[in-house]
Amino acid sequence: MGDISIVTLVIIGINVLVSWKGFNDYSFFDKYKFQVGSILHNKEYHRILSSGFLHVDLTHLLFNMLTLFFFANSVITFFASPEGFLFGDFSNAKINVGYGMLLLIFLASIVGGNLLSLLVHKKDNWYSAVGASGGVSGVLFAAIAAFPEQKIGLYFIIDVPAWAFAILYLGYSVYGMKTNLGNIGHSAHLGGAIVGMLSTILFYPALLQLNTYYILGMVVPLVILFVMILRDNRNRK
C-alpha cells in the first residue's frame, strides 16, 4: 500500500484537467468558481463542489496536489484497517473501503469547507474563491487525527509533530478568516479540516481514547471559531 493509488491519481488528474481549462478559459473559470451571490441568489449550487477543482495558478495547484499526494496513502491505509494502521495487523484490511473513504472525505471536505465559507460570508455577495484546499485539508486532518505523532515537514526542512502543526494551522486559519489575511479562503480550509477530523473519529471512535489530548487540542480553535461566528451573526442583525 506504499505506492500511489489509482484513486489519488484520478483526483489529481481531474484537478489538473479542470484547472488547466480554467487557466485558459475565463468564462469557464467564472462559471464554476465559488461565489456567494451566484449561489444564494441564482441558486447555482454546483459551484459549491465545482470550485474545488479550479485553481488560481500552477503554484496553487501544485501545492494542493503535493499535499494530497503526501497524505492520501495514510488515509487509505487507516480506513482500510484502523487496527493495522495503529497496531500493525493488516490481516483484515479492506483496501476498497480505504479508497472509497479517501474520495468521500475529499469531496465532503470541499463541500463542508464551502458551506462554512457561505455561512461566514453570506452577506458578502462579491466574495469568491477557488481551490481544492478544503478537500486537501480534510485529507490532511483525517491523517493527523489518526496518527497525531507523525512528522510533517514544513517547507521540506523543519519536521514538526502532526498534532502541533494541526493546532497552529487551525489557529492561523481562525485568525486569517477573521482578519481577511492574504487572499486565501481560510474558512474553506477550516471547514475541510473539521470534516476530515470528524470523519476519522466517527469511523473509529476508539481514537478519542487513544489520542484524547491531541484531539482536544485541535478542538479548541474550532470552538473559538464558532463562538466568533455566532457573535458576528448577532452583530450583523
Secondary structure, DSSP 8 states (H G I E B T S, - for coil): --S--HHHHHHHHHHHHHHHHHHH-HHHHHHHSEEHHHHHHH--TTHHHHGGG--SSHHHHHHHHHHHHHHHHHHHHHHH-HHHHHHS--TT--HHHHHHHHHHHHHHHHHHHHHHHHHHTTT-TT-EE--SHHHHHHHHHHHHHH-TTSEEEETTTEEEEHHHHHHHHHHHHHHHHHHT-SS--HHHHHHHHHHHHHHHHHH-TTHHHHTHHHHHHHHHHHHHHHHHHHHHHHHH-
